């Protein structure tokens, strides 16, 4: 059996050679083809007769050179204006391609051109016009992101770029934009929202059958990043494998640096150091060969992270300084702050306290007031370490030991105080929650007791009403019939007396019926709440006491028990007014609105004493009990000699029948 031993350098050299054969040599042919393409387009331009055709050829040339020769791209874009009319669709496209030519080196002119393109294209509603507007706003948002305005970038994507792409039916562009939104949220460590947008992008691409396109691979790589940034490498492995399968099928090398960067992060979290270095070096080699400078810098930063964790601070410093030296090409302030902070930490780890102190000062100057406050202690610590190193020979070992002991005592006291404060806070919060829980239990018990009392009262009323009507009422009716039969054969003097007795029996039967009706109003069952309340007002009114009423939007689609409770509240209010107010006029108003029911009773009676002298009787207590049970409130306004106004508001939502 033969055993082949490969060292790391051999593997990397072999990989680079293979990649060179597969991608770089074809790339040289592609460059030659680009030159031929330019010549071919210029030949077509010379022979073209229509202005629209000439403008279209210049658009292609400008877009072709935008990434590699901005000056040439700008020249082609400006020449296209000669063949387009003001306000025309072609003029809008001319501004779009001019903005693309400015993209790499003049942000202000780039954004102005994109806005002018959108202004002109807004007058057109074709699918192509909507696609160009979506692209214009997307690229304008990228300029905002490069100006440290991530919030503006996300707002533009969600309110401009994505809606226009949807209106154009361009599913792939919608997915691209969702992926960019997810990238911003991931930068701010909002992984839930980032994952939600990445999943939307993946779902769109899968549903539109774009399963073999590199954009789907980038989505899977971004999904893997979310898991890795949360230090969950096992969950990241599957999307990374899915991305690699797509890239192999598509044969697109432009995404390989990003893939190997994230794969290196995966191995780093798994503490597979050799595999991590191998993946990152592969990615860096591909980025260099394909001139993807930004990807190369990102991979160098990942190499810095690996070397730092391996405590190889000299190599970590080399990678980080390479990244920082190229900052001006990708000037995002947050990145610069991070690089300065990491450089300060690395210099400190190497014992270069002066250099570390200087880096931390740069970091503090760049940061805003919040960053300055958070880093002030770290700057002070670095300054102290630097001075300690400078004066180390002048200090005695005993003094150093005493200072360290004092520091430990101070630190221990602070930690102890924080622990005590934490336990006190936890204890108080626990007591507070327990008190709230007991209050809720007591309140629920009171509601249950009230419910049971009211239901018991209502059952007893029904029983008494039924017994009075069926039992005593029937007996009185029988007595009346017997007396009537006796009176026919009796002498005239006895008939007069019997007629008086019969009249008294009639009055008794009527009173019995009134009592039974009040106990269980039949109108409430037969005709509903509104008719029952009308009947109640008519029965209370007399020649000496007028009862006026007004009913608005009385709900009939609530439970019967709620109707009974409302009826009892109004009945008790009217009874109290009749017994105690001495009023000649009573006005009752009832109305319903949404999930609330309102009751107002006014009288012109003698009123009530001040609140401190009011002693509520059984009637008012019953009313308050029912109002509280129905989650309502009651207000009483009264003055002696000035009448009384009672306002009640109750909730009927929780008891509605569906």
GITAVEN-V224748 format. One record per backbone hydrogen bond with DSSP energy under -0.5 kcal/mol. CO is the residue of the C=O (numbers start at 1). NH is the residue of the N-H. E is the energy in kcal/mol with one decimal. If there is no record, write none. Layout:
co:CO nh:NH e:E
co:CO nh:NH e:E
This chain:
co:2 nh:4 e:-0.5
co:3 nh:5 e:-0.5
co:4 nh:6 e:-0.6
co:7 nh:11 e:-2.0
co:8 nh:12 e:-2.2
co:9 nh:13 e:-2.5
co:10 nh:14 e:-2.6
co:11 nh:15 e:-2.4
co:12 nh:16 e:-2.6
co:13 nh:17 e:-2.5
co:14 nh:18 e:-2.5
co:15 nh:19 e:-2.9
co:16 nh:20 e:-2.6
co:17 nh:21 e:-2.0
co:18 nh:22 e:-2.3
co:19 nh:23 e:-3.1
co:19 nh:24 e:-1.0
co:20 nh:25 e:-2.3
co:23 nh:27 e:-1.2
co:24 nh:28 e:-2.0
co:25 nh:29 e:-1.7
co:26 nh:30 e:-2.0
co:27 nh:31 e:-2.2
co:28 nh:32 e:-2.2
co:29 nh:33 e:-2.5
co:30 nh:34 e:-2.3
co:31 nh:35 e:-2.2
co:32 nh:36 e:-2.4
co:33 nh:37 e:-2.9
co:34 nh:38 e:-2.6
co:35 nh:39 e:-2.5
co:36 nh:40 e:-2.8
co:37 nh:41 e:-2.6
co:38 nh:42 e:-2.5
co:39 nh:43 e:-2.2
co:40 nh:44 e:-2.2
co:41 nh:45 e:-2.3
co:42 nh:46 e:-2.0
co:43 nh:47 e:-1.5
co:44 nh:48 e:-1.4
co:50 nh:54 e:-1.9
co:51 nh:55 e:-2.8
co:52 nh:56 e:-2.1
co:53 nh:57 e:-2.0
co:54 nh:58 e:-2.1
co:55 nh:59 e:-2.2
co:56 nh:60 e:-1.9
co:57 nh:61 e:-2.1
co:58 nh:62 e:-2.6
co:59 nh:63 e:-2.6
co:60 nh:64 e:-2.1
co:61 nh:65 e:-1.8
co:62 nh:66 e:-0.8
co:65 nh:69 e:-3.0
co:69 nh:73 e:-2.2
co:70 nh:74 e:-2.8
co:71 nh:75 e:-2.0
co:72 nh:76 e:-2.2
co:73 nh:77 e:-2.2
co:74 nh:78 e:-2.7
co:75 nh:79 e:-2.1
co:76 nh:80 e:-1.3
co:77 nh:81 e:-0.5
co:78 nh:81 e:-1.1
co:79 nh:82 e:-1.4
co:80 nh:83 e:-1.3
co:81 nh:84 e:-1.1
co:85 nh:88 e:-1.9
co:88 nh:92 e:-1.8
co:89 nh:93 e:-1.8
co:90 nh:94 e:-2.1
co:91 nh:95 e:-2.0
co:92 nh:96 e:-1.7
co:93 nh:97 e:-2.6
co:94 nh:98 e:-1.9
co:95 nh:99 e:-2.3
co:96 nh:100 e:-1.9
co:97 nh:101 e:-1.7
co:98 nh:102 e:-1.8
co:99 nh:103 e:-1.0
co:102 nh:105 e:-1.3
co:102 nh:106 e:-2.5
co:106 nh:110 e:-2.1
co:107 nh:111 e:-2.9
co:108 nh:112 e:-2.3
co:109 nh:113 e:-2.3
co:110 nh:114 e:-2.1
co:111 nh:115 e:-2.3
co:112 nh:116 e:-2.1
co:113 nh:117 e:-2.3
co:114 nh:118 e:-2.4
co:115 nh:119 e:-2.3
co:116 nh:120 e:-2.0
co:117 nh:121 e:-2.8
co:118 nh:122 e:-1.6
co:120 nh:123 e:-1.4
co:121 nh:124 e:-2.0
co:126 nh:130 e:-2.1
co:127 nh:131 e:-2.1
co:128 nh:132 e:-2.4
co:129 nh:133 e:-2.2
co:130 nh:134 e:-2.3
co:131 nh:135 e:-2.4
co:132 nh:136 e:-2.7
co:133 nh:137 e:-2.4
co:134 nh:138 e:-2.2
co:135 nh:139 e:-2.5
co:136 nh:140 e:-2.2
co:137 nh:141 e:-2.4
co:138 nh:142 e:-1.6
co:139 nh:143 e:-1.6
co:140 nh:144 e:-1.6
co:141 nh:145 e:-2.3
co:142 nh:146 e:-2.4
co:143 nh:147 e:-1.0
co:144 nh:149 e:-2.7
co:145 nh:148 e:-1.9
co:148 nh:150 e:-0.7
co:149 nh:153 e:-1.8
co:150 nh:154 e:-2.5
co:151 nh:155 e:-2.3
co:152 nh:156 e:-2.3
co:153 nh:157 e:-2.2
co:154 nh:158 e:-2.6
co:155 nh:159 e:-2.2
co:156 nh:160 e:-2.1
co:156 nh:161 e:-1.9
co:157 nh:162 e:-2.7
co:160 nh:164 e:-2.2
co:161 nh:165 e:-2.1
co:162 nh:166 e:-2.7
co:163 nh:167 e:-2.5
co:164 nh:168 e:-1.8
co:165 nh:169 e:-0.6
co:165 nh:170 e:-2.4
co:166 nh:169 e:-1.1
co:169 nh:171 e:-1.2
co:170 nh:174 e:-1.9
co:171 nh:175 e:-2.4
co:172 nh:176 e:-2.1
co:173 nh:177 e:-2.3
co:174 nh:178 e:-2.4
co:175 nh:179 e:-2.3
co:176 nh:180 e:-1.9
co:177 nh:181 e:-2.2
co:178 nh:182 e:-2.4
co:179 nh:183 e:-1.9
co:180 nh:184 e:-1.7
co:181 nh:185 e:-2.1
co:182 nh:186 e:-2.2
co:183 nh:187 e:-1.8
co:184 nh:188 e:-1.2
co:185 nh:190 e:-2.8
co:186 nh:189 e:-1.7
co:189 nh:191 e:-1.3
co:190 nh:194 e:-2.2
co:191 nh:195 e:-2.7
co:192 nh:196 e:-1.9
co:193 nh:197 e:-2.1
co:194 nh:198 e:-2.4
co:195 nh:199 e:-2.6
co:196 nh:200 e:-1.8
co:197 nh:201 e:-2.2
co:198 nh:202 e:-2.6
co:199 nh:203 e:-2.7
co:200 nh:204 e:-2.3
co:201 nh:205 e:-2.3
co:202 nh:206 e:-2.6
co:203 nh:207 e:-2.3
co:204 nh:208 e:-1.8
co:205 nh:210 e:-2.8
co:206 nh:209 e:-1.2
co:210 nh:213 e:-0.9
co:213 nh:216 e:-1.4
co:213 nh:217 e:-1.1
co:214 nh:218 e:-2.4
co:215 nh:219 e:-1.8
co:216 nh:220 e:-2.2
co:217 nh:221 e:-2.4
co:218 nh:222 e:-2.6
co:219 nh:223 e:-2.4
co:220 nh:224 e:-2.2
co:221 nh:225 e:-2.0
co:222 nh:226 e:-1.6
co:223 nh:227 e:-1.3
co:224 nh:228 e:-2.4
co:225 nh:229 e:-3.4
co:226 nh:230 e:-1.0
co:227 nh:232 e:-2.8
co:228 nh:231 e:-2.0
co:232 nh:235 e:-0.9
co:232 nh:236 e:-0.7
co:233 nh:236 e:-0.8
co:233 nh:237 e:-0.9
co:234 nh:237 e:-0.5
co:235 nh:239 e:-0.5
co:236 nh:240 e:-1.7
co:237 nh:241 e:-2.3
co:238 nh:242 e:-2.4
co:239 nh:243 e:-2.2
co:240 nh:244 e:-2.3
co:241 nh:245 e:-2.2
co:242 nh:246 e:-1.7
co:243 nh:247 e:-2.4
co:244 nh:248 e:-2.4
co:245 nh:249 e:-1.9
co:246 nh:250 e:-2.9
co:247 nh:251 e:-2.0
co:247 nh:252 e:-0.8
co:251 nh:253 e:-0.6
co:252 nh:255 e:-0.5
co:253 nh:256 e:-1.1
co:253 nh:257 e:-0.6
co:255 nh:259 e:-2.3
co:256 nh:260 e:-2.9
co:257 nh:261 e:-2.1
co:258 nh:262 e:-2.2
co:259 nh:263 e:-2.7
co:260 nh:264 e:-2.3
co:261 nh:265 e:-1.7
co:262 nh:266 e:-2.1
co:263 nh:267 e:-2.1
co:264 nh:268 e:-2.1
co:265 nh:269 e:-2.3
co:266 nh:270 e:-1.6
co:267 nh:272 e:-3.2
co:268 nh:271 e:-1.4
co:271 nh:273 e:-1.0
co:272 nh:276 e:-2.3
co:273 nh:277 e:-2.7
co:274 nh:278 e:-2.5
co:275 nh:279 e:-2.4
co:276 nh:280 e:-2.5
co:277 nh:281 e:-2.6
co:278 nh:282 e:-2.1
co:279 nh:283 e:-2.4
co:280 nh:284 e:-2.5
co:281 nh:285 e:-2.3
co:282 nh:286 e:-2.3
co:283 nh:287 e:-2.5
co:284 nh:288 e:-2.3
co:285 nh:289 e:-2.3
co:286 nh:290 e:-2.3
co:287 nh:292 e:-2.7
co:288 nh:291 e:-0.8
co:291 nh:293 e:-1.1
co:292 nh:296 e:-2.0
co:293 nh:297 e:-2.3
co:294 nh:298 e:-2.3
co:295 nh:299 e:-2.2
co:296 nh:300 e:-2.0
co:297 nh:301 e:-1.9
co:298 nh:302 e:-1.6
co:299 nh:303 e:-2.3
co:300 nh:304 e:-2.2
co:301 nh:305 e:-1.9
co:302 nh:306 e:-2.1
co:303 nh:307 e:-2.8
co:304 nh:308 e:-2.5
co:305 nh:309 e:-2.0
co:306 nh:310 e:-1.8
co:307 nh:312 e:-3.0
co:308 nh:311 e:-1.1
co:311 nh:313 e:-1.2
co:312 nh:316 e:-2.2
co:313 nh:317 e:-2.4
co:314 nh:318 e:-1.8
co:315 nh:319 e:-2.2
co:316 nh:320 e:-2.4
co:317 nh:321 e:-2.7
co:318 nh:322 e:-1.8
co:319 nh:323 e:-1.8
co:320 nh:324 e:-2.7
co:321 nh:325 e:-2.3
co:322 nh:326 e:-0.8
co:323 nh:326 e:-0.9
co:324 nh:327 e:-1.6
co:326 nh:329 e:-1.3
co:326 nh:330 e:-0.5
co:327 nh:330 e:-2.0
co:328 nh:331 e:-0.6
co:330 nh:332 e:-1.6
co:331 nh:333 e:-0.5
co:332 nh:335 e:-0.9
co:332 nh:336 e:-1.7
co:333 nh:337 e:-2.4
co:334 nh:338 e:-2.0
co:335 nh:339 e:-2.8
co:336 nh:340 e:-2.5
co:337 nh:341 e:-2.3
co:338 nh:342 e:-2.7
co:339 nh:343 e:-2.6
co:340 nh:344 e:-2.3
co:341 nh:345 e:-2.2
co:342 nh:346 e:-2.5
co:343 nh:347 e:-2.7
co:344 nh:348 e:-2.0
co:345 nh:349 e:-2.3
co:346 nh:350 e:-1.7
co:347 nh:352 e:-2.7
co:348 nh:351 e:-1.4
co:351 nh:353 e:-1.6
co:352 nh:356 e:-2.6
co:353 nh:357 e:-2.7
co:354 nh:358 e:-2.2
co:355 nh:359 e:-2.4
co:356 nh:360 e:-2.2
co:357 nh:361 e:-1.9
co:358 nh:362 e:-2.1
co:359 nh:363 e:-2.2
co:360 nh:364 e:-2.3
co:361 nh:365 e:-2.4
co:362 nh:366 e:-2.0
co:363 nh:367 e:-1.7
co:368 nh:372 e:-2.8
co:369 nh:373 e:-2.2
co:370 nh:374 e:-2.0
co:371 nh:375 e:-1.9
co:372 nh:376 e:-1.0
co:375 nh:379 e:-2.5
co:376 nh:380 e:-2.3
co:377 nh:381 e:-2.5
co:378 nh:382 e:-2.4
co:379 nh:383 e:-2.6
co:380 nh:384 e:-2.5
co:381 nh:385 e:-2.4
co:382 nh:386 e:-2.5
co:383 nh:387 e:-2.6
co:384 nh:388 e:-2.5
co:385 nh:389 e:-2.5
co:386 nh:390 e:-2.0
co:387 nh:391 e:-2.0
co:389 nh:392 e:-0.6
co:391 nh:394 e:-1.1
co:391 nh:395 e:-0.8
co:392 nh:395 e:-0.9
co:396 nh:400 e:-2.1
co:397 nh:401 e:-2.2
co:398 nh:402 e:-2.3
co:399 nh:403 e:-2.6
co:400 nh:404 e:-2.3
co:401 nh:405 e:-2.3
co:402 nh:406 e:-2.6
co:403 nh:407 e:-2.5
co:404 nh:408 e:-2.5
co:405 nh:409 e:-2.7
co:406 nh:410 e:-2.9
co:407 nh:411 e:-2.9
co:408 nh:412 e:-3.1
co:409 nh:413 e:-2.6
co:410 nh:414 e:-2.5
co:411 nh:415 e:-2.7
co:412 nh:416 e:-2.7
co:413 nh:417 e:-2.7
co:414 nh:418 e:-2.6
co:415 nh:419 e:-2.6
co:416 nh:420 e:-2.7
co:417 nh:421 e:-2.7
co:418 nh:422 e:-2.5
co:419 nh:423 e:-2.7
co:420 nh:424 e:-2.6
co:421 nh:425 e:-2.4
co:422 nh:426 e:-2.7
co:423 nh:427 e:-2.7
co:424 nh:428 e:-2.6
co:425 nh:429 e:-2.6
co:426 nh:430 e:-2.3
co:427 nh:431 e:-2.5
co:428 nh:432 e:-2.8
co:429 nh:433 e:-2.6
co:430 nh:434 e:-2.5
co:431 nh:435 e:-2.7
co:432 nh:436 e:-2.4
co:433 nh:437 e:-2.4
co:434 nh:438 e:-2.6
co:435 nh:439 e:-2.6
co:436 nh:440 e:-2.4
co:437 nh:441 e:-2.3
co:438 nh:442 e:-2.9
co:439 nh:443 e:-2.7
co:440 nh:444 e:-2.4
co:441 nh:445 e:-2.5
co:442 nh:446 e:-2.6
co:443 nh:447 e:-2.2
co:444 nh:448 e:-2.4
co:445 nh:449 e:-2.7
co:446 nh:450 e:-2.8
co:447 nh:451 e:-2.9
co:448 nh:452 e:-2.5
co:449 nh:453 e:-2.7
co:450 nh:454 e:-3.0
co:451 nh:455 e:-2.7
co:452 nh:456 e:-2.5
co:453 nh:457 e:-2.9
co:454 nh:458 e:-2.6
co:455 nh:459 e:-2.3
co:456 nh:460 e:-2.5
co:457 nh:461 e:-2.8
co:458 nh:462 e:-2.5
co:459 nh:463 e:-2.5
co:460 nh:464 e:-2.9
co:461 nh:465 e:-3.1
co:462 nh:466 e:-2.6
co:463 nh:467 e:-2.6
co:464 nh:468 e:-3.2
co:465 nh:469 e:-2.5
co:466 nh:470 e:-3.1
co:467 nh:471 e:-2.2
co:467 nh:472 e:-1.3
co:468 nh:473 e:-2.7
co:471 nh:475 e:-2.3
co:472 nh:476 e:-2.5
co:473 nh:477 e:-2.1
co:474 nh:478 e:-2.2
co:475 nh:479 e:-2.4
co:476 nh:480 e:-2.3
co:477 nh:481 e:-1.9
co:478 nh:482 e:-2.4
co:479 nh:483 e:-2.6
co:480 nh:484 e:-2.2
co:481 nh:485 e:-2.2
co:482 nh:486 e:-2.5
co:483 nh:487 e:-2.4
co:484 nh:488 e:-0.8
co:485 nh:488 e:-0.6
co:485 nh:489 e:-0.6
co:486 nh:489 e:-0.9
co:486 nh:490 e:-0.6
co:491 nh:495 e:-2.3
co:492 nh:496 e:-1.7
co:493 nh:497 e:-1.4
co:494 nh:498 e:-3.1
co:495 nh:499 e:-2.6
co:496 nh:500 e:-1.8
co:497 nh:501 e:-2.2
co:498 nh:502 e:-2.7
co:499 nh:503 e:-2.5
co:500 nh:504 e:-2.3
co:501 nh:505 e:-2.3
co:502 nh:506 e:-2.5
co:503 nh:507 e:-2.4
co:504 nh:508 e:-2.4
co:505 nh:509 e:-2.8
co:506 nh:510 e:-2.5
co:507 nh:511 e:-2.5
co:508 nh:512 e:-2.7
co:509 nh:513 e:-2.6
co:510 nh:514 e:-2.3
co:511 nh:515 e:-2.5
co:512 nh:516 e:-2.6
co:513 nh:517 e:-2.5
co:514 nh:518 e:-2.2
co:515 nh:519 e:-2.0
co:516 nh:520 e:-2.2
co:521 nh:525 e:-0.7
co:522 nh:525 e:-0.6
co:522 nh:526 e:-2.5
co:523 nh:527 e:-2.9
co:523 nh:528 e:-1.0
co:528 nh:532 e:-1.8
co:529 nh:533 e:-2.4
co:530 nh:534 e:-2.0
co:531 nh:535 e:-2.6
co:532 nh:536 e:-2.0
co:533 nh:537 e:-2.1
co:534 nh:538 e:-2.4
co:535 nh:539 e:-2.1
co:536 nh:540 e:-1.4
co:537 nh:541 e:-2.1
co:545 nh:542 e:-2.8
co:546 nh:548 e:-0.6
co:546 nh:586 e:-2.6
co:548 nh:588 e:-2.6
co:550 nh:590 e:-2.3
co:552 nh:592 e:-1.5
co:557 nh:657 e:-0.8
co:559 nh:563 e:-1.9
co:560 nh:564 e:-2.4
co:561 nh:565 e:-2.3
co:562 nh:566 e:-2.6
co:563 nh:567 e:-2.6
co:564 nh:568 e:-2.8
co:565 nh:569 e:-2.2
co:566 nh:570 e:-2.3
co:567 nh:571 e:-2.7
co:568 nh:572 e:-2.6
co:569 nh:573 e:-2.3
co:570 nh:574 e:-2.6
co:571 nh:575 e:-2.3
co:572 nh:576 e:-2.5
co:573 nh:577 e:-2.1
co:574 nh:578 e:-2.5
co:575 nh:579 e:-2.4
co:576 nh:580 e:-2.8
co:576 nh:581 e:-0.6
co:577 nh:581 e:-1.4
co:577 nh:582 e:-0.7
co:577 nh:583 e:-0.5
co:581 nh:606 e:-2.8
co:584 nh:546 e:-2.7
co:585 nh:604 e:-1.3
co:586 nh:548 e:-3.1
co:587 nh:602 e:-2.6
co:588 nh:550 e:-2.0
co:589 nh:600 e:-2.6
co:590 nh:552 e:-2.7
co:591 nh:598 e:-3.2
co:593 nh:596 e:-2.3
co:595 nh:652 e:-2.3
co:595 nh:653 e:-0.9
co:596 nh:593 e:-2.5
co:597 nh:650 e:-2.5
co:598 nh:591 e:-2.1
co:599 nh:648 e:-2.9
co:600 nh:589 e:-2.7
co:601 nh:646 e:-2.5
co:602 nh:587 e:-2.9
co:603 nh:644 e:-1.1
co:605 nh:643 e:-1.0
co:606 nh:641 e:-3.9
co:610 nh:613 e:-2.0
co:610 nh:614 e:-0.8
co:611 nh:614 e:-0.5
co:614 nh:616 e:-0.6
co:617 nh:621 e:-1.9
co:618 nh:622 e:-2.3
co:619 nh:623 e:-2.2
co:620 nh:624 e:-2.8
co:621 nh:625 e:-2.2
co:622 nh:626 e:-2.3
co:623 nh:627 e:-2.7
co:624 nh:628 e:-2.7
co:625 nh:629 e:-2.1
co:626 nh:630 e:-1.6
co:627 nh:632 e:-2.4
co:628 nh:631 e:-1.7
co:630 nh:651 e:-2.2
co:633 nh:649 e:-2.6
co:635 nh:647 e:-2.6
co:637 nh:645 e:-3.0
co:639 nh:642 e:-2.4
co:643 nh:639 e:-1.5
co:644 nh:603 e:-1.8
co:645 nh:637 e:-3.2
co:646 nh:601 e:-2.2
co:647 nh:635 e:-2.8
co:648 nh:599 e:-2.7
co:649 nh:633 e:-2.6
co:650 nh:597 e:-2.3
co:653 nh:656 e:-1.8
co:655 nh:559 e:-0.8
